[in-house]
Amino acid sequence: MTIRGHAMIALALWAGLTNAGAGAAAAGEVKVLSAGAVRAIVTELAQAFQQETGHTVTLSFGPVGVTRGKLASGEPVDVVIMTDVAIDDVAKQGAVVPGSRADLARTGMGVGVREGAPVPDIATPEAFKRTLLSAKSIVYVDPKQGATSGIHFASVLDRLGIAEAVKGKSQLVPGGYPAEKVAAGEAEMVVHQISEIVPVKGVVLVGPLPAELQKVTVYSAGLAARSATPETARAFIAFLTRPAFKAKFAAAGLDYRQP
């Protein structure tokens, strides 16, 4: 082989290595701290974002109170997903970039029972009260975890005047999908956000809470002030808000409209 031939091969190898290095450099990582209510859809769309861009998305889910605690503790994060109120609050504190909030979803509170079980009446506050009193066991997220649904349901029990009456048959979980206990036969009924009942196999959504007792929550994303990859983080937030994904959010129980 001629000297020219060797030189061309060397040049081609160098170019290939340079391009590979550039591709690796271009790929970033987005660390996300998120409320659990949007877990199913955010996990799905994070995978789609990775496939489309080559960027890695690392997800951590928990109740809003836990998510805020991680943010305050200095845990590495690029994107924060919480209630709109919480995002606005931490933006005022300087933890999220002001003006970066993007609303993603709306969900309401609902009731779920095991597939095949009798469907209880929850159409009115009085009917819901009777259903709760007659239920053998109820599971929901512990309000002490700062969970939006747990805090609201505890207030509903107080409003209905039955907090003490159902205390002994209530199971409090730290987070995740409490509906899984219903699917496993460990609880008769779950009261939680609709978006965290719908994904659980073996559980049927009875319906939303009566309008008088309902709480509609908006979930929003914000750019963390200490993000190490702000441009990639902004790209992920923009990806989540694409109009093409609205149907997916609706199917996941995240486009709730008051009946």
Helices and strands as residue ranges (DSSP letters): H 3-26, E 29-35, G 36-38, H 39-53, E 56-62, H 64-73, E 79-83, H 84-92, E 102-107, E 109-114, H 125-134, E 138-141, G 143-145, H 148-160, H 163-167, E 170-173, H 179-183, E 189-193, G 194-196, E 203-208, G 211-213, E 217-223, H 230-240, G 243-245, H 246-251
